[in-house]
Amino acid sequence: MNDTYSVSIVRLYADKDGESHFSDESLPLALAEFAPPAPAILFWCEVLGYVAPPPPEGFAGGDDFNRTLPPKQRDSWFACSDPSGAGPRLYFQRVPEGKVVKNRLHLDVRVGPGLVGEERLAALEAECARLIPLGAVRVRLLPADEENESCLVMQAVEGNEFCLD
């Protein structure tokens, strides 16, 4: 059985006093059909340097916990987060409908902030070379213009496009 999964990003924002908070809103991203969700989850964890949360108390690992769930709930969700706490938490969740439109959310992976010209291109190419063995596909280079620096459009293992920026 192939299932479609969505991922939600819980956003961090600052209030009027400068205090940081996580929003309750989430942004859905429909992923192409795959089963189980592991390939996409492992891909995005590696791309972003994210980690899985520890298993619930009393379980040696997530697989042990997963086996205790009713069959329809197994492999139905997964969360991962930035170990530094700076980035948003990603929550992958099985959804009943398949992907029917272009990306519902486009992620930019920041690899060259502040870099320009050849130095920026070298950083983008190095990250591209790291991601291809993980299953990413290079789609095209968007060269710098009067308003924007160069970025690389990539395709993730589940088919959604993202940019190395």
Backbone hydrogen bonds, N-H to C=O, Kabsch-Sander energy under -0.5 kcal/mol:
donor,donor_aa,acceptor,acceptor_aa,energy
3,D,34,F,-0.8
4,T,95,V,-0.9
6,S,93,Q,-3.9
7,V,29,L,-1.3
8,S,91,Y,-2.4
9,I,27,L,-0.6
10,V,8,S,-0.6
10,V,89,R,-1.7
11,R,9,I,-0.7
11,R,25,E,-0.7
13,Y,21,H,-3.3
15,D,19,E,-2.7
18,G,15,D,-2.2
21,H,13,Y,-2.9
23,S,11,R,-3.7
27,L,9,I,-0.7
29,L,7,V,-0.8
31,L,5,Y,-3.2
32,A,158,E,-0.7
34,F,3,D,-2.3
40,A,37,P,-0.6
41,I,37,P,-2.1
42,L,38,A,-3.1
43,F,39,P,-2.0
44,W,40,A,-2.7
45,C,41,I,-2.5
46,E,42,L,-2.1
47,V,43,F,-2.8
48,L,44,W,-2.4
49,G,45,C,-1.3
50,Y,45,C,-1.7
51,V,81,S,-2.7
59,F,56,P,-1.8
65,F,61,G,-1.7
66,N,62,G,-2.9
67,R,63,D,-2.0
68,T,64,D,-0.5
68,T,65,F,-1.5
69,L,66,N,-1.4
73,Q,70,P,-2.0
74,R,70,P,-1.0
74,R,71,P,-0.6
76,S,73,Q,-1.5
78,F,92,F,-2.2
80,C,90,L,-2.4
81,S,51,V,-2.5
85,G,82,D,-1.7
90,L,80,C,-2.8
91,Y,8,S,-2.0
92,F,78,F,-3.6
93,Q,6,S,-3.7
94,R,76,S,-3.1
95,V,4,T,-3.7
107,L,105,L,-0.5
107,L,161,E,-0.5
109,V,107,L,-0.5
109,V,163,C,-3.5
110,R,108,D,-0.7
111,V,109,V,-0.7
115,L,112,G,-1.9
119,E,116,V,-0.9
120,R,116,V,-1.0
121,L,117,G,-2.3
122,A,118,E,-2.4
123,A,119,E,-1.7
124,L,120,R,-2.5
125,E,121,L,-2.7
126,A,122,A,-2.2
127,E,123,A,-2.0
128,C,124,L,-2.4
129,A,125,E,-2.5
130,R,126,A,-1.5
131,L,127,E,-2.0
132,I,128,C,-2.0
134,L,131,L,-0.9
135,G,132,I,-1.7
136,A,131,L,-1.9
137,V,155,Q,-2.2
139,V,153,V,-2.7
140,R,153,V,-1.4
142,L,151,C,-3.2
145,D,148,N,-2.5
151,C,142,L,-1.9
152,L,164,L,-2.2
153,V,140,R,-3.2
154,M,162,F,-3.5
155,Q,137,V,-2.4
156,A,160,N,-3.1
159,G,156,A,-2.1
162,F,154,M,-2.2
163,C,107,L,-2.2
164,L,152,L,-3.1
165,D,109,V,-2.6
165,D,163,C,-0.7
